[in-house]
Amino acid sequence: MATGADQAVGFGLVGFSLLLFTYYTIWVIVLPFVDSDHVIHSYFLPREYSVILPGVAALILLLFVGTFIGVVTWKNRKPKKVD
């Protein structure tokens, strides 16, 4: 069973993910249908960033996953036996 701290961290991560998903969905799907002079546009970055930011995040994620796999592989290698 998870402790209270684990549950709090889990709820926090789920809440953050939900907030981020909602913000991105409104930014990418809803804003193109809203007039460009509307006040809601002041809360969002320019539309170019809607492609750039996820791309950079994906590259960073791949970098960390690749580094993790490399470190685990390096630590688990077995030395060759010399006859």
C-alpha positions in Angstrom: 0.0 0.0 0.0 1.3 3.5 -0.8 2.1 5.9 1.9 0.4 9.3 2.3 3.5 11.0 0.8 3.5 8.7 -2.2 -0.2 9.4 -2.8 0.3 13.2 -2.4 3.1 13.1 -5.0 1.0 10.9 -7.3 -2.0 13.3 -7.1 0.3 16.2 -7.7 1.8 14.7 -10.8 -1.7 13.7 -12.1 -3.0 17.2 -11.4 0.0 18.8 -13.1 -0.4 16.5 -16.2 -4.1 17.3 -16.4 -3.4 21.1 -16.2 -0.7 20.8 -18.8 -2.9 18.7 -21.1 -5.8 21.2 -20.8 -3.6 24.2 -21.4 -2.0 22.6 -24.5 -5.4 21.4 -25.8 -6.9 24.9 -25.6 -3.7 26.4 -27.1 -3.6 24.1 -30.1 -7.3 23.2 -30.8 -9.4 26.0 -29.5 -7.3 29.2 -30.1 -7.2 28.9 -33.9 -11.0 29.5 -33.9 -10.9 32.5 -31.6 -10.3 36.0 -33.0 -6.6 37.0 -32.8 -7.5 40.3 -31.0 -9.3 38.5 -28.2 -7.9 38.9 -24.7 -7.4 35.1 -24.2 -4.5 35.1 -26.7 -2.4 37.1 -24.2 -2.3 34.0 -21.9 -0.7 31.8 -24.6 2.6 31.8 -26.4 2.7 32.2 -30.2 1.5 29.2 -32.1 5.0 28.3 -33.4 5.9 27.2 -30.0 3.1 24.6 -29.9 5.3 22.5 -32.2 8.8 23.5 -31.0 8.2 22.9 -27.3 6.9 19.3 -27.6 9.7 18.5 -30.0 12.4 19.8 -27.6 10.7 17.9 -24.8 10.7 14.7 -26.8 14.4 15.1 -27.6 15.2 15.6 -24.0 13.2 12.6 -23.0 15.0 10.5 -25.6 18.3 11.8 -24.3 17.5 10.8 -20.8 16.1 7.4 -21.8 19.2 6.7 -23.9 21.5 7.8 -21.2 19.7 5.6 -18.6 19.9 2.6 -20.9 23.6 3.2 -21.6 24.4 3.5 -17.9 22.5 0.4 -17.0 24.1 -1.5 -19.8 27.6 -0.3 -18.8 27.1 -1.3 -15.2 25.7 -4.8 -16.0 28.4 -5.8 -18.5 30.5 -8.8 -17.6 34.3 -8.8 -17.9 35.7 -11.2 -20.5 37.6 -14.1 -19.2 41.2 -14.3 -20.2 42.4 -17.9 -20.8 
